[in-house]
């Protein structure tokens, strides 16, 4: 993804059939896999097999699906039924998932069921199956808070439940919400400013669940303290790396949710099984956790990272899981090709868009970014084919490639395919439009807006707000072809005012969507940023009658094609 935006940079890096060229006639005759559900969570009574689960697979293309189901754990099996009518949904292939969990001890287990068809678009796809042996309701909860603070913990139940807190515990509340048949219960602790620094006890009683193990009393302990409290950005870490792949690292921020100064005194990594694949180092503001699959065979490995500190919760443990995969072809995820501004699933891409495709085993080398112009169409041995044509690449990682959709890519239904060292991967569906404008985002949904010099951000809480009459520059992608046309992968002309987006570009403002009554400003300029690749800039003057507010919504209208909104801070 775009982790850093340097607006003066020359380019903006960012997120198994050998059908290297697919004419429309072939694409139209190809089946396309769609699943009505890609995850299930099931509570299971310890010592018994879980109830069978049912998921439907659909062919939303042409031809016929020939599906296979492959689990990655022994307690999970599946059978695929023949094509049949599934009510109003039409023809489908029913998938029956059996949960052979009788031998599992209490705990939460996750398996992956891969549904494949080597001749289909958007295949393979994965179904994540989670079983909670003994249920997910904890027996106790422990919270740490400074006076005036609040925190919460959530768990799921097998059915709708009644949740009640103990008497005389005004600091403790409970709520529940049901989604897709699963109830999420949230227990919240709030320490008022007047609460003394000591321990407080309470309880939450769960009842009325159809799954008997859910019905229990949860003891709750609240530590109100005047010393530091460790708060982690991630409570668990998981890696998936192919056998022989490079080591990977994930940062975890260590924050102080309490008072005083937090000091981390040590970080210890322990591989529960198989050697020294897990390491962790303390860095400013947190820790970096690294998994190295060298010498490991395909399997799942577990470990822990323990952080010692001067906090009240002075020893915090992070569970870590490493899944070592057998090497295989590169696999792009269905729906995994997204624009590089908001990364939203299900949206079309534009001709000349900056996009990211997500998947697995794109490369076995270290991450690599482009260093020269024009952009190459192969990095680290990896290529992205858009409708069979190699696309310019910004960067290549094992699970993500950032690329430019060729400016002359055919519009309409198309495919994306990853090729690694000459080995082609699967095909995924993509919809390509002439333009799909998307404003780059910064922080909590704020648009990337600068002063006219292009070097200073504005219009966010961490910068100065904009005000009526200001001239600002908005940065975006996906505005489509320009006049004159700029070849894919090359830098745009370095003189301002060239490579203009034809037609009319407006910027509209409003307190909320829809924007049909919002004030709009016609762009003084809309086109490619000089010396950049596929990065657009729009110059406007903030309307004089625009109301002030920190949550003003802003969007682009390019010849009546509307972008998604971002937030702007207006004074």
C-alpha positions as CSV (number, residue, x, y, z in Angstrom):
1,X,0.0,0.0,0.0
2,X,1.0,3.6,-0.2
3,X,2.7,4.0,3.2
4,X,4.3,7.3,2.5
5,X,3.5,9.9,-0.1
6,X,6.2,12.1,-1.5
7,X,4.4,14.4,-3.8
8,X,7.6,15.6,-5.5
9,X,8.8,12.1,-6.3
10,X,9.0,10.9,-9.9
11,X,6.7,8.0,-9.3
12,X,4.3,6.9,-6.6
13,X,4.9,3.3,-5.3
14,X,2.3,1.9,-3.4
15,X,-1.3,-2.5,-1.9
16,X,-3.4,-22.1,-13.1
17,X,-4.0,-22.3,-16.6
18,X,-1.4,-20.7,-18.9
19,X,-4.0,-18.4,-20.4
20,X,-1.7,-15.5,-21.0
21,X,-4.1,-13.8,-23.4
22,X,-7.9,-14.1,-23.1
23,X,-10.0,-12.8,-26.0
24,X,-13.5,-11.8,-25.0
25,X,-15.0,-14.9,-26.5
26,X,-12.8,-17.1,-24.2
27,X,-13.5,-15.0,-21.2
28,X,-17.3,-15.2,-21.8
29,X,-17.1,-19.0,-22.0
30,X,-15.2,-19.4,-18.7
31,X,-16.9,-20.4,-15.4
32,X,-16.4,-18.0,-12.5
33,X,-16.6,-19.1,-8.8
34,X,-18.6,-17.3,-6.2
35,X,-19.2,-18.5,-2.6
36,X,-22.2,-17.3,-0.6
37,X,-20.1,-17.4,2.6
38,X,-16.3,-17.5,3.2
39,X,-16.2,-18.0,7.0
40,X,-18.1,-19.9,9.6
41,X,-17.7,-19.9,13.4
42,X,-19.2,-22.8,15.4
43,X,-19.3,-23.5,19.1
44,X,-18.8,-27.2,19.8
45,X,-19.3,-29.2,23.0
46,X,-16.0,-30.7,24.1
47,X,-15.8,-34.4,23.3
48,X,-18.2,-34.3,20.4
49,X,-18.2,-33.7,16.7
50,X,-19.5,-30.3,15.7
51,X,-22.7,-29.8,13.6
52,X,-22.2,-30.0,9.8
53,X,-22.1,-26.6,8.1
54,X,-23.5,-25.8,4.6
55,X,-22.2,-23.3,2.1
56,X,-23.3,-22.9,-1.5
57,X,-20.9,-22.3,-4.5
58,X,-22.2,-20.6,-7.6
59,X,-21.1,-20.3,-11.2
60,X,-21.6,-16.6,-12.1
61,X,-19.8,-17.1,-15.4
62,X,-20.3,-19.5,-18.2
63,X,-19.5,-23.2,-18.7
64,X,-19.5,-25.6,-15.8
65,X,-17.6,-25.7,-12.5
66,X,-15.5,-28.7,-11.6
67,X,-14.9,-28.1,-7.9
68,X,-12.6,-29.8,-5.4
69,X,-12.3,-29.1,-1.6
70,X,-9.0,-29.4,0.2
71,X,-8.8,-28.8,4.0
72,X,-5.5,-28.0,5.8
73,X,-6.4,-29.7,9.1
74,X,-7.4,-33.3,9.9
75,X,-10.6,-32.4,11.8
76,X,-12.1,-30.7,8.8
77,X,-13.6,-32.6,5.8
78,X,-15.9,-31.5,3.0
79,X,-18.0,-32.9,0.1
80,X,-19.3,-31.0,-2.9
81,X,-22.7,-31.9,-4.3
82,X,-23.7,-31.8,-7.9
83,X,-25.1,-28.8,-9.6
84,X,-28.7,-28.2,-8.4
85,X,-31.3,-25.5,-8.0
86,X,-31.0,-23.5,-4.7
87,X,-34.2,-21.7,-4.4
88,X,-34.3,-18.1,-5.7
89,X,-30.5,-18.1,-6.0
90,X,-30.6,-20.5,-9.0
91,X,-28.2,-23.2,-9.7
92,X,-25.5,-23.9,-7.1
93,X,-23.1,-26.6,-5.9
94,X,-23.8,-27.3,-2.2
95,X,-20.7,-27.8,0.0
96,X,-21.2,-29.9,3.2
97,X,-18.5,-29.3,5.8
98,X,-18.0,-32.0,8.5
99,X,-16.4,-31.0,11.8
100,X,-14.6,-34.0,13.3
101,X,-13.8,-32.4,16.6
102,X,-14.4,-35.1,19.2
103,X,-10.7,-35.5,20.0
104,X,-10.0,-31.8,20.4
105,X,-9.4,-30.3,23.8
106,X,-11.0,-27.1,24.9
107,X,-9.9,-24.1,22.9
108,X,-10.4,-22.3,19.6
109,X,-9.2,-23.9,16.4
110,X,-9.1,-22.6,12.8
111,X,-8.9,-24.5,9.6
112,X,-8.9,-23.4,6.0
113,X,-11.0,-25.2,3.3
114,X,-9.7,-24.4,-0.2
115,X,-12.4,-24.6,-3.0
116,X,-10.6,-24.9,-6.4
117,X,-11.3,-25.3,-10.1
118,X,-8.2,-24.9,-12.3
119,X,-10.3,-23.8,-15.2
120,X,-12.4,-21.1,-13.4
121,X,-11.9,-17.4,-12.8
122,X,-11.8,-16.3,-9.1
123,X,-10.7,-19.8,-8.1
124,X,-9.3,-21.0,-5.8
125,X,-11.2,-19.4,-2.8
126,X,-10.8,-20.2,0.9
127,X,-13.4,-20.8,3.6
128,X,-12.2,-20.1,7.1
129,X,-13.7,-22.5,9.6
130,X,-13.3,-21.7,13.3
131,X,-14.5,-24.0,16.0
132,X,-14.7,-23.0,19.6
133,X,-14.5,-26.3,21.6
134,X,-16.2,-25.6,24.9
135,X,-17.5,-22.3,23.6
136,X,-15.9,-18.8,23.7
137,X,-17.3,-17.4,26.9
138,X,-14.4,-16.8,29.3
139,X,-14.5,-17.8,33.0
140,X,-12.9,-14.5,34.0
141,X,-11.9,-11.1,32.7
142,X,-9.2,-8.7,34.0
143,X,-9.0,-5.0,33.1
144,X,-6.4,-2.4,33.9
145,X,-7.4,1.3,33.9
146,X,-6.3,4.7,35.1
147,X,-9.0,6.8,36.7
148,X,-11.1,8.4,34.0
149,X,-10.4,5.6,31.5
150,X,-12.4,2.9,29.8
151,X,-11.8,-0.4,28.1
152,X,-13.7,-3.5,26.9
153,X,-13.5,-7.1,25.9
154,X,-15.7,-9.1,23.5
155,X,-16.5,-12.7,22.9
156,X,-19.0,-14.7,20.9
157,X,-21.8,-17.0,21.9
158,X,-23.6,-19.8,20.0
159,X,-27.0,-18.2,20.1
160,X,-28.8,-15.2,21.5
161,X,-28.2,-14.8,25.2
162,X,-29.2,-12.8,28.3
163,X,-26.2,-10.9,29.8
164,X,-26.5,-9.3,33.3
165,X,-24.0,-7.6,35.4
166,X,-23.8,-8.0,39.2
167,X,-25.4,-5.5,41.5
168,X,-23.4,-2.5,42.9
169,X,-21.0,-2.5,40.0
170,X,-21.7,0.8,38.2
171,X,-18.3,0.7,36.6
172,X,-19.3,-2.5,34.7
173,X,-21.7,-2.7,31.7
174,X,-22.5,-5.4,29.1
175,X,-24.1,-5.3,25.6
176,X,-24.7,-7.8,22.8
177,X,-25.3,-7.7,19.1
178,X,-26.3,-10.5,16.7
179,X,-24.9,-10.8,13.2
180,X,-25.2,-13.9,10.9
181,X,-26.5,-16.0,13.7
182,X,-23.5,-15.2,16.0
183,X,-23.9,-13.1,19.1
184,X,-21.1,-10.8,20.1
185,X,-21.1,-9.9,23.8
186,X,-19.1,-6.8,24.9
187,X,-18.1,-6.3,28.5
188,X,-17.1,-2.7,29.3
189,X,-15.3,-1.3,32.3
190,X,-15.2,2.4,33.0
191,X,-13.1,3.9,35.9
192,X,-14.6,7.3,36.9
193,X,-12.3,10.1,37.7
194,X,-13.2,9.7,41.4
195,X,-12.3,6.0,41.7
196,X,-9.4,5.2,44.0
197,X,-6.5,3.3,42.9
198,X,-7.3,-0.3,44.0
199,X,-9.0,-3.5,42.8
200,X,-12.7,-3.8,42.1
201,X,-14.6,-7.0,41.7
202,X,-17.8,-7.8,39.7
203,X,-19.4,-10.4,37.6
204,X,-21.4,-10.9,34.4
205,X,-23.9,-13.8,34.1
206,X,-24.6,-15.3,30.7
207,X,-27.8,-17.3,30.4
208,X,-30.5,-18.4,27.9
209,X,-28.0,-19.7,25.4
210,X,-29.0,-22.8,23.4
211,X,-25.4,-23.9,23.6
212,X,-25.1,-25.0,27.3
213,X,-21.4,-24.2,27.8
214,X,-22.1,-20.5,27.2
215,X,-24.3,-20.3,30.3
216,X,-21.9,-19.3,33.1
217,X,-20.9,-16.6,35.5
218,X,-17.8,-14.5,34.5
219,X,-15.8,-13.0,37.3
220,X,-14.5,-9.6,36.4
221,X,-11.5,-7.9,38.1
222,X,-10.7,-4.2,37.5
223,X,-7.3,-2.8,38.6
224,X,-7.5,1.0,38.9
225,X,-3.9,2.2,39.0
226,X,-1.7,5.3,38.9
227,X,1.2,3.5,37.1
228,X,1.7,2.7,33.4
229,X,-0.5,0.2,31.6
230,X,0.7,-1.7,28.6
231,X,-1.7,-1.5,25.6
232,X,-0.7,-3.4,22.4
233,X,-1.8,-2.6,18.8
234,X,-2.2,-6.3,18.2
235,X,-3.1,-9.0,20.7
236,X,-2.1,-11.9,18.4
237,X,0.2,-12.3,15.4
238,X,0.1,-14.8,12.5
239,X,2.4,-15.3,9.6
240,X,1.9,-17.4,6.4
241,X,5.2,-18.0,4.5
242,X,5.9,-20.6,1.8
243,X,8.6,-23.1,2.4
244,X,12.0,-21.6,1.5
245,X,10.5,-18.1,1.5
246,X,12.1,-15.1,3.1
247,X,11.6,-14.2,6.8
248,X,8.9,-11.7,7.5
249,X,8.4,-9.1,10.3
250,X,5.4,-7.5,11.8
251,X,5.6,-4.4,14.1
252,X,3.5,-4.2,17.3
253,X,3.1,-0.8,18.9
254,X,3.4,-0.8,22.7
255,X,1.5,2.1,24.2
256,X,0.9,3.5,27.7
257,X,-2.8,3.5,28.6
258,X,-2.0,4.5,32.1
259,X,-0.1,7.2,34.0
260,X,3.6,7.9,34.4
261,X,6.3,6.8,32.0
262,X,6.3,3.3,30.5
263,X,9.6,1.5,30.3
264,X,10.0,-1.8,28.5
265,X,12.7,-3.9,30.2
266,X,12.8,-6.9,28.0
267,X,11.3,-8.8,25.1
268,X,11.4,-12.6,25.0
269,X,10.5,-14.8,22.0
270,X,9.8,-18.5,22.6
271,X,9.1,-21.0,19.8
272,X,6.8,-23.6,21.4
273,X,7.7,-26.2,18.8
274,X,10.6,-26.5,16.4
275,X,13.6,-24.4,17.2
276,X,14.4,-20.8,16.8
277,X,12.1,-19.6,13.9
278,X,10.7,-16.9,16.2
279,X,12.6,-13.7,17.2
280,X,11.5,-10.3,18.6
281,X,13.4,-7.1,19.1
282,X,12.5,-4.0,21.1
283,X,12.3,-0.8,19.0
284,X,11.2,2.7,19.8
285,X,7.5,2.7,20.5
286,X,7.1,-1.1,20.3
287,X,8.5,-4.4,19.3
288,X,9.2,-6.1,15.9
289,X,8.3,-9.8,15.7
290,X,10.0,-11.9,13.0
291,X,9.3,-15.4,11.7
292,X,12.0,-17.2,9.7
293,X,10.8,-20.4,7.9
294,X,14.4,-21.5,7.1
295,X,14.7,-25.3,7.5
296,X,11.0,-25.8,8.4
297,X,8.7,-28.2,6.6
298,X,5.1,-27.3,5.7
299,X,3.2,-27.2,9.0
300,X,1.7,-24.9,11.6
301,X,4.1,-23.6,14.3
302,X,3.3,-21.7,17.5
303,X,5.2,-19.5,19.9
304,X,4.9,-16.5,22.1
305,X,6.5,-13.1,22.6
306,X,6.5,-11.8,26.2
307,X,7.0,-8.1,26.9
308,X,8.3,-7.2,30.4
309,X,7.9,-3.6,31.7
310,X,7.2,-1.4,34.7
311,X,3.5,-1.4,33.9
312,X,0.8,-2.7,36.3
313,X,0.2,-5.5,33.8
314,X,4.0,-5.9,33.7
315,X,4.3,-9.1,31.7
316,X,2.2,-9.2,28.5
317,X,2.2,-12.2,26.2
318,X,1.4,-12.2,22.4
319,X,0.6,-15.6,20.9
320,X,2.3,-16.0,17.5
321,X,1.5,-18.6,14.8
322,X,3.5,-19.4,11.7
323,X,2.0,-21.4,8.8
324,X,4.6,-22.7,6.5
325,X,3.0,-23.5,3.1
326,X,4.2,-25.9,0.4
327,X,5.4,-24.0,-2.6
328,X,2.9,-23.6,-5.4
329,X,1.8,-21.3,-8.2
330,X,1.2,-17.6,-7.3
331,X,-2.4,-17.2,-6.1
332,X,-4.3,-14.0,-6.4
333,X,-7.3,-13.6,-4.0
334,X,-10.8,-13.4,-5.6
335,X,-11.7,-9.7,-5.4
336,X,-8.1,-9.0,-4.4
337,X,-7.4,-6.3,-7.1
338,X,-8.3,-2.9,-5.6
339,X,-7.5,0.7,-6.1
340,X,-4.6,2.2,-4.2
341,X,-6.5,5.1,-2.6
342,X,-9.2,3.4,-0.4
343,X,-8.5,-0.3,-1.1
344,X,-12.3,-1.0,-1.3
345,X,-13.4,-4.4,-2.4
346,X,-15.9,-4.7,-5.2
347,X,-15.0,-1.4,-6.9
348,X,-14.0,-1.2,-10.6
349,X,-10.5,-0.1,-11.6
350,X,-9.8,2.7,-14.1
351,X,-7.6,2.8,-17.2
352,X,-4.3,4.1,-15.9
353,X,-5.2,3.4,-12.3
354,X,-2.7,2.8,-9.5
355,X,-3.9,-0.6,-8.1
356,X,-2.8,-3.3,-5.7
357,X,-3.4,-7.0,-6.0
358,X,-3.3,-9.2,-2.9
359,X,-2.6,-12.9,-2.7
360,X,0.0,-15.5,-1.9
361,X,3.4,-16.6,-3.1
362,X,3.9,-13.7,-5.6
363,X,7.6,-13.9,-4.9
364,X,10.1,-15.7,-2.8
365,X,12.5,-12.8,-2.7
366,X,12.7,-9.8,-0.4
367,X,10.3,-6.9,-1.1
368,X,11.4,-4.8,-4.1
369,X,10.3,-1.4,-5.3
370,X,10.8,0.3,-8.7
371,X,13.9,2.6,-8.8
372,X,13.8,3.9,-12.4
373,X,11.5,5.2,-15.0
374,X,9.9,3.9,-17.1
375,X,8.5,1.3,-14.7
376,X,9.5,-2.2,-15.5
377,X,6.9,-4.9,-16.1
378,X,8.9,-7.5,-14.0
379,X,10.3,-7.2,-10.5
380,X,11.6,-10.0,-8.3
381,X,10.6,-12.4,-11.1
382,X,6.9,-11.3,-10.8
383,X,4.6,-10.0,-13.4
384,X,1.0,-8.8,-13.3
385,X,-1.0,-9.5,-16.5
386,X,-4.1,-7.4,-17.1
387,X,-6.1,-9.0,-19.8
388,X,-2.9,-10.9,-20.8
389,X,-0.8,-7.7,-21.0
390,X,2.1,-7.1,-18.6
391,X,1.5,-4.1,-16.4
392,X,4.1,-1.6,-15.1
393,X,5.0,-2.4,-11.5
394,X,5.7,-0.1,-8.5
395,X,6.5,-2.7,-5.9
396,X,6.5,-6.5,-5.3
397,X,6.0,-8.2,-2.0
398,X,5.2,-11.9,-1.3
399,X,1.5,-11.1,-0.8
400,X,1.0,-7.8,-2.6
401,X,1.9,-6.2,-5.9
402,X,1.3,-2.5,-6.7
403,X,0.9,-1.9,-10.4
404,X,-0.5,0.5,-13.0
405,X,-3.5,-0.6,-15.0
406,X,-2.4,-0.1,-18.6
407,X,-3.9,3.2,-19.9
408,X,-5.2,1.4,-23.0
409,X,-6.6,-1.6,-21.2
410,X,-9.9,-2.8,-22.7
411,X,-12.9,-1.6,-20.6
412,X,-15.5,-4.0,-19.2
413,X,-15.0,-7.5,-17.8
414,X,-11.4,-8.6,-17.6
415,X,-8.9,-10.7,-15.8
416,X,-5.7,-10.3,-13.7
417,X,-3.1,-13.0,-13.4
418,X,0.2,-13.2,-11.6
419,X,3.2,-14.9,-13.2
420,X,6.2,-15.8,-11.0
421,X,9.4,-16.8,-12.6
422,X,7.4,-17.9,-15.7
423,X,4.9,-19.9,-13.7
424,X,1.4,-18.5,-14.3
425,X,-1.1,-18.3,-11.4
426,X,-4.9,-18.3,-11.3
427,X,-7.2,-15.8,-12.9
428,X,-9.3,-13.3,-11.0
429,X,-12.0,-11.0,-12.3
430,X,-11.7,-7.3,-12.7
431,X,-14.0,-4.6,-14.0
432,X,-12.2,-1.8,-15.9
433,X,-13.8,1.6,-16.5
434,X,-12.5,4.6,-18.4
435,X,-12.4,6.5,-15.0
436,X,-13.0,5.7,-11.3
437,X,-11.8,8.8,-9.5
438,X,-10.5,8.2,-6.0
439,X,-8.9,10.8,-3.7
440,X,-5.8,9.6,-1.8
441,X,-6.4,9.3,1.9
442,X,-4.4,10.4,4.9
443,X,-5.0,9.4,8.5
444,X,-8.6,8.8,9.6
445,X,-10.2,9.2,6.2
446,X,-8.9,12.7,5.4
447,X,-8.0,13.5,1.8
448,X,-4.4,14.2,0.7
449,X,-4.8,18.0,0.2
450,X,-1.8,20.4,0.0
451,X,-1.1,24.0,-0.3
452,X,-0.3,25.2,-3.9
453,X,3.4,24.3,-3.5
454,X,2.5,20.7,-3.2
455,X,4.8,20.2,-0.2
456,X,2.6,21.0,2.8
457,X,-0.5,19.1,3.9
458,X,-3.5,21.0,4.9
459,X,-7.1,20.4,5.9
460,X,-6.5,17.7,8.6
461,X,-6.6,18.0,12.4
462,X,-2.8,17.5,12.5
463,X,-2.3,20.4,10.1
464,X,-3.9,23.8,9.6
465,X,-7.5,23.7,8.4
466,X,-8.5,25.1,5.1
467,X,-10.6,28.3,4.9
468,X,-12.9,29.9,2.3
469,X,-10.9,31.4,-0.6
470,X,-7.8,29.1,-0.1
471,X,-6.3,27.6,-3.2
472,X,-5.5,23.9,-2.6
473,X,-4.3,20.9,-4.5
474,X,-6.1,17.5,-4.2
475,X,-4.2,14.3,-5.1
476,X,-6.1,11.4,-6.6
477,X,-5.9,8.4,-8.9
478,X,-8.2,6.8,-11.4
479,X,-9.1,9.9,-13.5
480,X,-8.4,8.0,-16.7
481,X,-6.8,9.0,-20.0
482,X,-5.4,12.5,-20.5
483,X,-4.7,14.9,-23.4
484,X,-2.1,14.4,-24.5
485,X,-1.9,10.7,-23.6
486,X,0.9,9.5,-21.4
487,X,2.2,6.0,-22.0
488,X,1.8,3.6,-19.1
489,X,4.7,3.4,-16.7
490,X,6.3,6.7,-17.8
491,X,6.5,9.9,-16.0
492,X,4.1,12.7,-17.0
493,X,5.4,15.8,-18.6
494,X,7.4,17.9,-16.1
495,X,5.8,21.2,-17.2
496,X,2.7,22.2,-15.2
497,X,-0.6,22.2,-17.1
498,X,0.1,19.3,-19.4
499,X,-1.6,15.9,-19.5
500,X,-5.0,17.3,-18.8
501,X,-8.1,15.3,-17.9
502,X,-10.6,16.1,-20.7
503,X,-14.1,17.2,-19.8
504,X,-15.2,18.9,-16.6
505,X,-13.8,18.1,-13.2
506,X,-15.6,19.5,-10.1
507,X,-14.9,19.2,-6.4
508,X,-18.1,19.1,-4.2
509,X,-18.4,19.7,-0.5
510,X,-21.1,18.8,2.0
511,X,-21.7,17.8,5.6
512,X,-22.8,14.3,4.5
513,X,-23.8,12.4,1.4
514,X,-25.7,12.6,-0.9
515,X,-24.1,15.6,-2.6
516,X,-26.8,16.6,-5.0
517,X,-27.3,20.0,-3.1
518,X,-23.6,20.4,-2.1
519,X,-21.6,23.5,-3.2
520,X,-19.2,22.5,-5.9
521,X,-16.1,24.3,-7.3
522,X,-14.9,23.8,-10.8
523,X,-11.2,22.7,-11.0
524,X,-8.8,25.2,-12.3
525,X,-6.6,22.3,-13.3
526,X,-7.1,18.5,-13.4
527,X,-4.4,16.3,-14.8
528,X,-1.3,14.3,-14.1
529,X,1.3,15.5,-11.6
530,X,4.5,16.5,-13.4
531,X,7.2,13.8,-13.3
532,X,4.8,11.2,-11.7
533,X,3.3,8.0,-12.8
534,X,-0.5,7.8,-12.8
535,X,-0.8,10.4,-10.0
536,X,-3.4,13.1,-10.6
537,X,-3.7,16.6,-9.1
538,X,-6.8,18.9,-9.0
539,X,-6.4,22.6,-8.2
540,X,-9.4,24.4,-6.7
541,X,-10.4,27.4,-4.7
542,X,-12.4,26.7,-1.6
543,X,-15.9,28.2,-2.0
544,X,-16.6,31.4,-0.1
545,X,-19.9,30.1,1.4
546,X,-18.5,26.7,2.6
547,X,-19.5,26.2,6.3
548,X,-16.7,25.5,8.8
549,X,-16.4,22.0,10.4
550,X,-13.8,19.3,11.1
551,X,-15.9,16.7,9.2
552,X,-16.7,18.4,6.0
553,X,-17.0,15.8,3.2
554,X,-15.3,16.3,-0.1
555,X,-15.5,14.3,-3.4
556,X,-14.6,14.6,-7.1
557,X,-17.0,14.7,-10.0
558,X,-15.2,13.8,-13.3
559,X,-17.8,14.2,-16.1
560,X,-20.5,13.1,-13.6
561,X,-18.4,10.1,-12.4
562,X,-18.4,10.5,-8.7
563,X,-15.6,9.5,-6.3
564,X,-16.1,8.2,-2.8
565,X,-16.0,11.0,-0.2
566,X,-13.1,11.9,2.1
567,X,-13.0,14.3,5.1
568,X,-11.7,17.8,5.1
569,X,-11.1,20.2,8.1
570,X,-12.6,23.6,7.2
571,X,-12.2,26.7,9.4
